[in-house]
Amino acid sequence: PFNVFERLLSNVLGVSGGDLAGKVLAWVHETLQSAAIDDAKRDADEILRLIGLLAATPGAPPQVERQRGFEAFGHLFRALAAQGGVLLHVDDGQHVDAGSQDLLAYLSRELLDFPAVIIVLTRPDSAVEERYMVAAGDPKNPLIPAALALAPLKRAASRKLAARLCKGLRISKPALEKLVARADGNPLFLEEMLRATRDGGRRNARLPDSIRAVIGARIDGLSEPERVVLQAASVVGREFWMGAVCAQPAVERLGPVVDRTLIRLERLRYITRKVETWEGEVGWRFQSQMTQEVCYQLNVPSDMKTGHRAVADWLTSRPGATPHAQVGMHLDRAGERDRAADAYRAAGDAAIARFANKQAASAYSRALTLQRSWESSQTDRVQLELGICLQHMGDPVKANELLESLVRRDDVSATVRARALRYKARAAAWAGDTDKQMELLNQAIRAGAEAELPERLFVAADLAYALVRHGKVGKARKIIDGAMGAAYQADQLGPVLLPLAQLHQSESMWARNQGRLTEAEASARAAIELYDQLGYSLGVATTRTSLSALLRDMARYDEAVSVA
């Protein structure tokens, strides 16, 4: 999801819900046209697709759709910047979704030469803040020139803030000064204590000593339906949906008052309504992460478990793609280990399809920890995928441990063994040990004799590539021809498209080695076409780099620059 940019467009236009898509389309189209941007209508559609307000293009790979959406947003912000400058301010950076983080990084690169400023505010203890601070401290990184750590408010500034917040509140100067001192320069703490003081004046409540106690005291002063709804909402998360709240047994007992209760809680500034995430489903958000955490801790364990189970079932029953990672988290907290393991495994598979190795590794690792009833073949596959993810993430030691444990066992399938050996060979190549690489690839060939066809083709592509680099071009050509013939004779071409692309890549290298530059060019273009069809951006990029060098060798310099 790209929640930040969905909310941004909603706020800019002052609309939400069913009116948002049409308003966004008209405004974006008008803005791009005013800047003489080509294909303004197409860019407007891509922006709507990226933020989920327009259905995805049938058959289009997710990575391709994502890149088109990024480029469309780049065109939009360049157009806005050209009108006199643009400021993009993102609050609560610790809650920014991963997609929006990537888009912010993309925009920071695209807007370097435009009058534009991107400001992200985040809590000092968040992983996002740490990531931004590291980037800002890197003199080679032009994207984040400065990161400012906001110090606690000084006493004079705290007094001014308190005076503004307590207008209409009867409170003596000594009492106000005491609050300022106890807030210790934390504006949120000060604001929450003043709110609790206001509520305490009516309810004769004692002023809490910590911010969590402040929030807890305010919640205690709510009516029973308000407390029940808040606590059920906290089980869903910082952002929640009315349907997920109503699905929980604790809320079902309240009857038809949930809608009115949510509106009341919005007026009390506990929550805020957000743009609909799913069609027909009202979305809400806790105004404060701490409020959500305190509400969650107020739930009794039995309500937590039944609540998480109900939310997981609700998420699974929704139309469209199932958010497996969220389902896994809720089932995990509900104590349903086996179902949670299956959900995390599905989340890992979905992340792999997006080439999101870090997310996949986290999901696979949790699945392996929770599973108790999988067949060995299921466990082997997940362990293999986890090892490959860790290798891509730059953790070769742990990756090798997982892969080696599979290779050593006699009861693993031929496909798993061949794939584990293939990735161990890649690790050896990256480490510069080409002899070890060839040894492992030959083992993979022998192990893969009974493996599934796609894996046999992958091994052949890797071995052919290595043989060309070792000067054994005749043997490489023989392997390429045999593997290509098997691929094109497959009953279904879909499962073999990726290894087929890698075979074309190896064939291009072979032809270039032999001085057959025209053949090398044709093979490289065939690989790019297949990678692009699969939405595999990394494969497209690496092959384009090779093709660009090849075109330069052919003295086609202008085309080489265009391809690069």
C-alpha positions as CSV (number, residue, x, y, z in Angstrom):
1,P,0.0,0.0,0.0
2,F,1.0,3.6,-0.6
3,N,-1.0,5.1,2.3
4,V,1.0,8.3,2.6
5,F,0.4,9.4,-0.9
6,E,-3.3,8.3,-0.8
7,R,-3.8,10.5,2.2
8,L,-1.7,13.3,0.6
9,L,-4.0,13.5,-2.4
10,S,-7.1,13.3,-0.2
11,N,-5.9,16.2,1.9
12,V,-4.8,18.3,-1.0
13,L,-8.2,18.0,-2.7
14,G,-10.3,18.0,0.5
15,V,-12.2,14.9,-0.4
16,S,-12.3,11.2,0.6
17,G,-14.2,8.0,-0.1
18,G,-16.1,7.6,-3.3
19,D,-15.3,11.1,-4.6
20,L,-11.6,10.8,-4.3
21,A,-10.8,8.8,-7.5
22,G,-12.6,11.2,-9.8
23,K,-11.2,14.3,-8.2
24,V,-7.7,13.0,-8.2
25,L,-8.0,12.0,-11.9
26,A,-9.2,15.5,-12.9
27,W,-6.7,17.4,-10.8
28,V,-3.6,15.3,-11.8
29,H,-4.6,15.4,-15.5
30,E,-5.0,19.2,-15.3
31,T,-1.7,19.7,-13.5
32,L,0.3,17.5,-15.9
33,Q,-1.4,19.1,-18.9
34,S,-0.5,22.6,-17.6
35,A,3.2,21.5,-17.5
36,A,3.0,20.1,-21.1
37,I,3.6,16.6,-19.9
38,D,3.1,14.0,-22.6
39,D,0.5,11.3,-21.9
40,A,-1.1,13.2,-18.9
41,K,-4.1,10.9,-19.0
42,R,-2.0,7.7,-18.8
43,D,0.1,9.2,-15.9
44,A,-3.1,10.1,-14.0
45,D,-4.3,6.5,-14.4
46,E,-1.0,5.1,-13.2
47,I,-1.2,7.2,-10.1
48,L,-4.7,6.0,-9.3
49,R,-3.5,2.4,-9.8
50,L,-0.5,2.8,-7.5
51,I,-2.6,4.1,-4.6
52,G,-5.3,1.5,-5.2
53,L,-8.1,3.7,-6.5
54,L,-8.1,2.1,-10.0
55,A,-7.9,-1.6,-10.8
56,A,-4.6,-2.9,-11.9
57,T,-4.0,-3.6,-15.6
58,P,-4.9,-7.2,-16.3
59,G,-1.8,-9.3,-16.8
60,A,0.7,-6.6,-16.0
61,P,3.5,-7.7,-13.6
62,P,3.4,-5.9,-10.2
63,Q,7.0,-4.5,-10.6
64,V,6.1,-3.0,-14.0
65,E,3.0,-1.4,-12.6
66,R,4.9,-0.1,-9.6
67,Q,7.6,1.5,-11.8
68,R,5.0,3.2,-14.0
69,G,3.3,4.6,-11.0
70,F,6.6,5.9,-9.6
71,E,7.4,7.6,-12.9
72,A,3.9,9.2,-13.0
73,F,4.3,10.6,-9.5
74,G,7.7,11.9,-10.6
75,H,6.1,13.8,-13.5
76,L,3.4,15.2,-11.1
77,F,5.8,16.5,-8.6
78,R,8.1,18.0,-11.2
79,A,5.1,19.8,-12.6
80,L,4.1,21.1,-9.2
81,A,7.7,22.2,-8.5
82,A,7.9,24.0,-11.8
83,Q,4.9,26.1,-10.7
84,G,7.0,27.8,-8.1
85,G,8.3,25.1,-5.7
86,V,6.8,22.2,-3.7
87,L,7.1,21.2,-0.1
88,L,6.2,17.6,0.9
89,H,5.9,17.2,4.7
90,V,5.4,13.7,6.1
91,D,4.5,13.4,9.8
92,D,4.8,10.1,11.9
93,G,7.5,8.7,9.7
94,Q,7.8,5.7,11.9
95,H,4.4,4.6,10.5
96,V,5.1,5.2,6.8
97,D,4.5,2.0,4.8
98,A,7.3,0.4,2.9
99,G,5.9,1.3,-0.5
100,S,5.6,5.0,0.4
101,Q,9.2,4.9,1.8
102,D,10.4,3.7,-1.6
103,L,8.4,6.3,-3.4
104,L,9.8,9.1,-1.2
105,A,13.3,7.9,-2.0
106,Y,12.5,7.8,-5.7
107,L,11.1,11.4,-5.6
108,S,14.1,12.7,-3.7
109,R,16.2,11.5,-6.7
110,E,13.8,12.8,-9.3
111,L,13.5,16.3,-7.8
112,L,17.2,17.0,-7.2
113,D,17.3,19.7,-9.9
114,F,13.9,21.2,-9.0
115,P,12.8,23.7,-6.2
116,A,11.5,21.0,-3.9
117,V,11.9,20.0,-0.3
118,I,10.9,16.7,1.4
119,I,10.6,16.7,5.2
120,V,10.0,13.6,7.2
121,L,9.2,13.8,10.9
122,T,9.6,10.6,12.9
123,R,9.9,9.4,16.5
124,P,13.5,9.2,17.8
125,D,13.3,5.6,18.7
126,S,12.0,4.3,15.4
127,A,13.9,2.2,12.8
128,V,12.9,4.6,10.1
129,E,14.6,7.5,12.0
130,E,17.7,5.4,12.4
131,R,17.7,4.7,8.6
132,Y,17.3,8.4,7.8
133,M,20.0,9.5,10.2
134,V,22.5,7.0,8.8
135,A,21.8,8.2,5.3
136,A,22.1,11.8,6.4
137,G,25.4,11.2,7.9
138,D,26.8,9.7,4.7
139,P,28.7,12.5,2.8
140,K,28.3,10.5,-0.4
141,N,24.5,10.5,-0.2
142,P,23.0,13.6,-1.9
143,L,19.4,12.6,-1.1
144,I,19.3,13.5,2.6
145,P,21.6,16.6,3.1
146,A,20.5,17.1,6.7
147,A,18.7,15.3,9.6
148,L,17.8,17.4,12.6
149,A,17.3,15.7,16.0
150,L,14.7,17.8,17.8
151,A,15.7,18.5,21.3
152,P,13.2,18.7,24.2
153,L,11.4,22.0,24.4
154,K,12.9,24.6,26.6
155,R,11.0,25.7,29.6
156,A,9.9,29.0,28.0
157,A,8.6,27.3,24.9
158,S,6.8,24.7,27.0
159,R,5.0,27.5,28.9
160,K,3.9,29.1,25.7
161,L,2.6,25.8,24.4
162,A,0.8,25.1,27.7
163,A,-0.8,28.5,27.7
164,R,-2.2,27.9,24.2
165,L,-3.4,24.4,25.0
166,C,-5.2,25.3,28.3
167,K,-7.3,28.1,26.9
168,G,-10.7,27.7,28.5
169,L,-9.3,25.5,31.2
170,R,-9.4,26.7,34.8
171,I,-5.9,26.0,36.1
172,S,-3.7,28.0,38.4
173,K,-0.3,29.3,37.5
174,P,1.5,27.0,40.0
175,A,-0.4,24.0,38.8
176,L,0.5,24.9,35.2
177,E,4.1,25.3,36.1
178,K,4.2,21.9,37.7
179,L,2.8,20.4,34.6
180,V,5.4,22.1,32.5
181,A,8.2,20.8,34.8
182,R,6.8,17.2,34.7
183,A,6.5,17.2,30.9
184,D,10.3,17.6,30.7
185,G,10.1,19.3,27.3
186,N,7.9,16.6,25.7
187,P,5.1,18.4,23.9
188,L,2.9,15.3,23.5
189,F,3.3,14.5,27.2
190,L,2.4,18.0,28.1
191,E,-0.7,18.0,25.8
192,E,-1.9,14.7,27.1
193,M,-1.5,15.8,30.7
194,L,-3.5,18.9,30.1
195,R,-6.2,16.8,28.5
196,A,-6.2,14.5,31.5
197,T,-6.4,17.6,33.8
198,R,-9.4,18.8,31.9
199,D,-11.1,15.4,32.2
200,G,-10.1,15.1,35.8
201,G,-11.8,18.4,36.6
202,R,-15.1,16.7,35.8
203,R,-14.3,13.3,37.1
204,N,-12.1,14.1,40.1
205,A,-9.4,11.9,38.7
206,R,-5.8,11.9,39.9
207,L,-3.3,13.3,37.5
208,P,-1.1,10.4,36.1
209,D,2.6,10.4,36.4
210,S,3.6,8.9,33.0
211,I,2.3,9.4,29.5
212,R,1.0,5.8,29.4
213,A,-0.8,6.5,32.7
214,V,-2.2,9.7,31.1
215,I,-3.7,7.8,28.2
216,G,-4.9,5.0,30.5
217,A,-6.7,7.5,32.8
218,R,-8.4,9.1,29.9
219,I,-9.6,5.7,28.6
220,D,-10.9,4.8,32.1
221,G,-13.1,7.9,31.9
222,L,-14.9,6.7,28.7
223,S,-18.2,4.9,28.6
224,E,-18.2,1.1,28.4
225,P,-19.0,1.0,24.6
226,E,-16.2,3.5,23.9
227,R,-13.7,1.5,25.9
228,V,-14.7,-1.8,24.3
229,V,-14.5,-0.4,20.7
230,L,-11.1,1.2,21.4
231,Q,-9.7,-2.0,22.9
232,A,-11.0,-4.1,20.0
233,A,-9.7,-1.6,17.5
234,S,-6.2,-1.8,19.1
235,V,-6.2,-5.5,18.4
236,V,-6.4,-4.8,14.7
237,G,-3.5,-2.3,14.8
238,R,-2.7,1.4,14.5
239,E,-4.9,1.5,11.4
240,F,-8.1,-0.5,11.5
241,W,-11.4,-1.1,9.8
242,M,-14.9,-1.0,11.2
243,G,-15.6,-4.6,9.8
244,A,-12.5,-6.0,11.7
245,V,-13.7,-4.3,14.9
246,C,-17.3,-5.6,14.5
247,A,-16.0,-9.1,13.8
248,Q,-14.7,-9.5,17.3
249,P,-16.9,-11.2,19.9
250,A,-16.3,-8.5,22.5
251,V,-17.9,-5.9,20.1
252,E,-20.7,-8.2,18.8
253,R,-22.4,-7.9,22.2
254,L,-22.7,-4.1,21.8
255,G,-25.2,-4.3,19.0
256,P,-25.7,-1.5,16.4
257,V,-23.9,1.3,18.3
258,V,-20.3,0.8,16.9
259,D,-20.7,3.4,14.1
260,R,-21.9,6.1,16.5
261,T,-19.2,5.1,19.0
262,L,-16.5,5.5,16.4
263,I,-17.8,9.0,15.5
264,R,-17.8,9.9,19.2
265,L,-14.2,8.7,19.6
266,E,-13.2,10.8,16.6
267,R,-14.7,13.9,18.2
268,L,-12.7,13.1,21.3
269,R,-9.5,12.9,19.2
270,Y,-8.7,9.3,19.9
271,I,-9.0,8.2,16.3
272,T,-9.4,9.8,12.9
273,R,-11.3,8.6,9.8
274,K,-9.1,7.7,6.8
275,V,-9.6,7.0,3.2
276,E,-11.3,3.7,2.5
277,T,-8.7,0.9,2.1
278,W,-11.1,-1.6,0.8
279,E,-14.2,-0.9,-1.2
280,G,-17.2,-0.6,1.1
281,E,-15.0,-0.8,4.2
282,V,-14.6,2.3,6.4
283,G,-11.0,2.8,7.6
284,W,-9.9,4.5,10.8
285,R,-6.5,5.3,12.5
286,F,-5.4,5.9,16.1
287,Q,-4.2,9.4,16.4
288,S,-1.4,8.2,18.6
289,Q,0.6,5.0,18.5
290,M,0.9,5.2,22.3
291,T,-2.9,5.3,22.6
292,Q,-3.2,2.1,20.5
293,E,-0.5,0.4,22.7
294,V,-2.2,1.3,26.0
295,C,-5.6,0.2,24.7
296,Y,-4.1,-3.1,23.6
297,Q,-2.6,-3.7,27.0
298,L,-6.0,-3.1,28.7
299,N,-7.5,-6.2,26.9
300,V,-7.7,-9.3,29.0
301,P,-5.8,-12.3,27.4
302,S,-8.9,-14.2,26.4
303,D,-10.3,-11.2,24.5
304,M,-6.9,-10.7,22.8
305,K,-6.8,-14.2,21.6
306,T,-10.4,-14.3,20.4
307,G,-10.0,-10.9,18.9
308,H,-6.9,-11.8,16.9
309,R,-8.5,-15.0,15.7
310,A,-11.6,-13.1,14.5
311,V,-9.5,-10.4,12.8
312,A,-7.5,-13.1,11.0
313,D,-10.7,-14.8,9.8
314,W,-12.1,-11.4,8.7
315,L,-9.0,-10.6,6.7
316,T,-9.1,-14.0,5.0
317,S,-12.7,-13.6,4.0
318,R,-12.2,-10.2,2.3
319,P,-12.3,-10.1,-1.5
320,G,-9.1,-9.6,-3.4
321,A,-5.5,-10.5,-2.4
322,T,-5.2,-11.8,1.2
323,P,-2.7,-9.8,3.4
324,H,-1.0,-13.0,4.5
325,A,1.6,-11.3,6.7
326,Q,-1.2,-9.6,8.7
327,V,-3.2,-12.8,8.9
328,G,-0.1,-14.6,10.2
329,M,0.6,-12.0,12.9
330,H,-3.0,-12.2,14.2
331,L,-3.1,-16.0,14.2
332,D,0.3,-16.0,15.9
333,R,-1.0,-13.8,18.7
334,A,-4.1,-16.0,18.9
335,G,-1.9,-19.0,19.6
336,E,-2.9,-20.9,16.5
337,R,0.6,-22.0,15.5
338,D,-0.2,-24.2,12.5
339,R,-2.5,-21.7,10.8
340,A,0.0,-18.9,11.5
341,A,2.8,-20.9,10.0
342,D,0.9,-21.5,6.8
343,A,0.0,-17.8,6.6
344,Y,3.6,-16.7,7.1
345,R,4.7,-19.2,4.5
346,A,2.2,-17.6,2.0
347,A,3.4,-14.2,3.0
348,G,7.0,-15.2,2.2
349,D,5.9,-16.6,-1.2
350,A,4.1,-13.3,-2.0
351,A,7.2,-11.3,-0.9
352,I,9.5,-13.4,-3.1
353,A,7.2,-12.7,-6.1
354,R,7.9,-9.0,-5.4
355,F,11.6,-9.7,-4.9
356,A,11.2,-8.3,-1.4
357,N,13.9,-10.5,0.2
358,K,13.9,-8.9,3.7
359,Q,10.2,-9.3,4.1
360,A,10.3,-12.9,2.7
361,A,13.1,-13.9,5.1
362,S,11.2,-12.5,8.1
363,A,8.0,-14.4,7.1
364,Y,9.8,-17.7,6.3
365,S,11.8,-17.6,9.5
366,R,8.7,-17.1,11.6
367,A,6.9,-19.9,9.7
368,L,9.7,-22.3,10.4
369,T,9.6,-21.4,14.1
370,L,5.9,-22.0,14.4
371,Q,5.3,-25.0,12.2
372,R,4.7,-28.3,14.0
373,S,2.8,-30.5,11.4
374,W,4.3,-29.8,8.0
375,E,5.6,-32.6,5.8
376,S,9.3,-32.6,5.4
377,S,9.0,-31.4,1.8
378,Q,7.2,-28.3,2.9
379,T,9.9,-27.6,5.6
380,D,12.7,-28.2,3.1
381,R,11.2,-25.8,0.6
382,V,10.8,-23.0,3.1
383,Q,14.3,-23.5,4.5
384,L,15.7,-23.4,1.0
385,E,13.8,-20.1,0.2
386,L,15.0,-18.6,3.5
387,G,18.6,-19.5,2.7
388,I,18.4,-17.9,-0.7
389,C,16.8,-14.7,0.7
390,L,19.6,-14.5,3.3
391,Q,22.2,-14.9,0.5
392,H,20.6,-12.0,-1.4
393,M,20.6,-9.9,1.7
394,G,24.3,-10.3,2.2
395,D,24.4,-12.9,5.0
396,P,26.4,-15.7,3.4
397,V,27.4,-17.5,6.6
398,K,23.8,-18.1,7.8
399,A,22.7,-18.8,4.2
400,N,25.4,-21.4,3.7
401,E,24.4,-23.1,6.9
402,L,20.8,-23.5,5.8
403,L,21.8,-24.6,2.3
404,E,24.5,-27.0,3.4
405,S,22.1,-28.7,5.9
406,L,19.8,-29.5,2.9
407,V,22.6,-30.7,0.7
408,R,23.9,-33.2,3.3
409,R,20.6,-34.9,3.9
410,D,19.7,-38.0,1.9
411,D,15.9,-37.5,2.1
412,V,15.6,-34.2,0.4
413,S,14.1,-34.0,-3.1
414,A,16.3,-33.8,-6.2
415,T,14.9,-30.3,-7.0
416,V,15.7,-28.9,-3.5
417,R,19.2,-30.5,-3.5
418,A,20.0,-29.1,-7.0
419,R,18.8,-25.6,-6.2
420,A,20.7,-25.6,-2.9
421,L,23.9,-26.6,-4.7
422,R,23.3,-24.0,-7.4
423,Y,23.0,-21.1,-4.9
424,K,26.1,-22.4,-3.0
425,A,27.9,-22.3,-6.4
426,R,26.8,-18.7,-6.8
427,A,28.1,-17.8,-3.4
428,A,31.5,-19.4,-4.3
429,A,31.6,-17.3,-7.5
430,W,30.9,-14.1,-5.6
431,A,33.7,-15.0,-3.3
432,G,36.1,-15.5,-6.2
433,D,36.4,-19.3,-5.8
434,T,35.8,-20.4,-9.4
435,D,37.1,-23.9,-8.8
436,K,34.6,-24.4,-6.0
437,Q,31.9,-22.9,-8.2
438,M,32.5,-25.5,-11.0
439,E,32.6,-28.3,-8.5
440,L,29.2,-27.4,-7.0
441,L,27.6,-26.8,-10.4
442,N,28.7,-30.2,-11.6
443,Q,27.2,-31.7,-8.4
444,A,24.0,-29.7,-9.1
445,I,23.9,-31.2,-12.7
446,R,24.1,-34.7,-11.3
447,A,21.6,-34.0,-8.5
448,G,19.2,-32.3,-10.9
449,A,19.0,-35.3,-13.3
450,E,15.7,-36.2,-11.6
451,A,14.7,-32.6,-10.6
452,E,11.8,-30.6,-12.0
453,L,12.4,-29.1,-15.5
454,P,12.7,-25.4,-14.4
455,E,15.4,-26.2,-11.9
456,R,17.3,-28.3,-14.5
457,L,17.2,-25.3,-16.8
458,F,18.4,-23.0,-14.1
459,V,21.4,-25.2,-13.4
460,A,22.2,-25.5,-17.1
461,A,22.1,-21.7,-17.5
462,D,24.5,-21.2,-14.5
463,L,26.9,-23.9,-15.7
464,A,27.0,-22.6,-19.3
465,Y,27.7,-19.1,-18.0
466,A,30.6,-20.4,-15.8
467,L,32.0,-22.6,-18.6
468,V,32.2,-19.6,-21.0
469,R,34.0,-17.6,-18.3
470,H,36.4,-20.6,-18.0
471,G,37.0,-20.7,-21.8
472,K,35.2,-24.0,-22.3
473,V,32.9,-22.6,-25.0
474,G,32.3,-25.9,-26.8
475,K,30.8,-27.6,-23.8
476,A,28.9,-24.4,-22.9
477,R,27.2,-24.4,-26.4
478,K,26.2,-28.0,-26.1
479,I,24.6,-27.4,-22.7
480,I,22.8,-24.3,-24.0
481,D,21.4,-26.1,-27.0
482,G,20.2,-29.0,-24.9
483,A,18.5,-26.9,-22.3
484,M,16.9,-24.5,-24.9
485,G,15.4,-27.5,-26.7
486,A,14.0,-28.9,-23.5
487,A,12.5,-25.5,-22.5
488,Y,10.7,-24.9,-25.8
489,Q,9.3,-28.4,-25.8
490,A,7.8,-27.9,-22.3
491,D,4.0,-28.5,-22.0
492,Q,3.6,-25.1,-20.4
493,L,6.1,-22.2,-21.1
494,G,5.1,-20.1,-18.1
495,P,7.1,-22.0,-15.4
496,V,10.3,-22.0,-17.5
497,L,10.3,-18.4,-18.6
498,L,12.8,-17.2,-16.0
499,P,15.3,-20.0,-16.5
500,L,14.8,-19.5,-20.3
501,A,15.7,-15.8,-19.9
502,Q,18.9,-16.8,-18.1
503,L,19.7,-19.3,-20.8
504,H,19.4,-16.5,-23.4
505,Q,21.7,-14.4,-21.2
506,S,24.3,-17.2,-21.1
507,E,23.9,-17.6,-24.9
508,S,24.6,-13.9,-25.4
509,M,27.8,-14.2,-23.5
510,W,28.8,-17.3,-25.5
511,A,28.2,-15.6,-28.8
512,R,30.1,-12.5,-27.7
513,N,33.0,-14.6,-26.7
514,Q,33.0,-16.2,-30.2
515,G,32.8,-12.8,-31.9
516,R,29.3,-13.3,-33.1
517,L,28.1,-9.9,-32.0
518,T,24.8,-9.9,-33.9
519,E,23.8,-13.2,-32.4
520,A,24.9,-11.9,-29.0
521,E,22.6,-8.9,-29.4
522,A,19.6,-11.0,-30.4
523,S,20.0,-13.3,-27.4
524,A,20.4,-10.3,-25.0
525,R,17.2,-8.7,-26.4
526,A,15.4,-12.0,-26.1
527,A,16.4,-12.2,-22.4
528,I,15.3,-8.6,-21.8
529,E,11.9,-9.3,-23.3
530,L,11.4,-12.3,-21.1
531,Y,12.6,-10.6,-17.9
532,D,10.3,-7.6,-18.7
533,Q,7.4,-10.0,-19.2
534,L,8.0,-11.4,-15.8
535,G,8.5,-8.0,-14.2
536,Y,12.0,-9.0,-13.0
537,S,13.6,-5.5,-13.0
538,L,17.0,-6.8,-11.8
539,G,17.3,-9.1,-14.7
540,V,16.3,-6.4,-17.1
541,A,18.9,-4.0,-15.7
542,T,21.8,-6.5,-15.7
543,T,21.1,-7.6,-19.2
544,R,20.7,-4.0,-20.5
545,T,24.2,-3.3,-19.0
546,S,25.6,-6.2,-21.0
547,L,23.7,-5.2,-24.2
548,S,25.0,-1.6,-23.9
549,A,28.6,-2.8,-23.7
550,L,28.0,-5.1,-26.7
551,L,26.5,-2.3,-28.8
552,R,29.5,-0.1,-28.0
553,D,31.7,-3.0,-29.3
554,M,29.6,-2.9,-32.4
555,A,30.3,0.9,-32.7
556,R,26.6,1.7,-32.2
557,Y,27.3,4.2,-29.5
558,D,24.1,6.2,-29.6
559,E,22.0,3.1,-29.3
560,A,24.3,1.9,-26.4
561,V,23.6,5.1,-24.5
562,S,19.9,4.8,-25.1
563,V,19.8,1.2,-23.8
564,A,21.9,2.1,-20.8
